[in-house]
Amino acid sequence: MQPYLSLLGYCAIVAVCLAILWKCVFAPYKRYREEQLLKFTELNQHEFEADLSPEELELINEKI
């Protein structure tokens, strides 16, 4: 019985450590990557719109 309780205790410790690691490292990194991707797509969208004539922009907006 004792080994099972030890194993359960170790698994609980590992689960808590992984949760802390996720909250402190991976979640902020994921948020940062999403912000960078959003910023990149916004910049590319503005460049794309600048290259188009007003008539072409109207056609694209009608399709959306």
N, C-alpha and C positions, 0 to 999 in steps of 0.2 A: 504493500500500500504506500509506503514511504517513497519509493522511486516514482510512482505515478504523481504524487503530490509535488515532488521536486520538478518533474517534467512540466506539470501544469503551471507551476510558479515561473519557471524559466520561459515558457511560452507567453505568459502574461507580461513578463518584463520585456521580451522581444517585441510584442505587439505594442506596448506603450512607447518603446524607443522608435519603432517604425512610424507610429502616429506623430510623434514629436518631429521626427526627421521630415515627414511629409509636410507638416504645417510650416516648418521653419525654412526648409530648403526647396522642396520640389514645387509647392504651390506658388510661392513668389516667383520662382523661375518661369513657371508656366504662364503666369500672369504677365511677366515681363516680355516673354516671347510673343504672346497674343497682342500686346500693345505695340511691339515693334512691327508685327505683321500688319496690324491695322494702319499704323502710320505709313508703312511702305505702300500699301494698297491705295491709301488716300493720295499720296504723292503721285503715284503712277496714274491714278484716275484723273488728277488735275492736268498732268502732262498730256494725257490722251485727249481730254476735252479741249486743251489749248490747240491741239493740232487739227481739230475738226472745225468745219465751217458751221455757222448757225443752223443751216438747213439740215446738215447731218446730225447735229445734236437734237434737233426736233424729232427727226425720224427715230433716233435711238430712244428718246424719252417716250415716244408713242408706243414703241414695242414693249417697253417696260410696263 
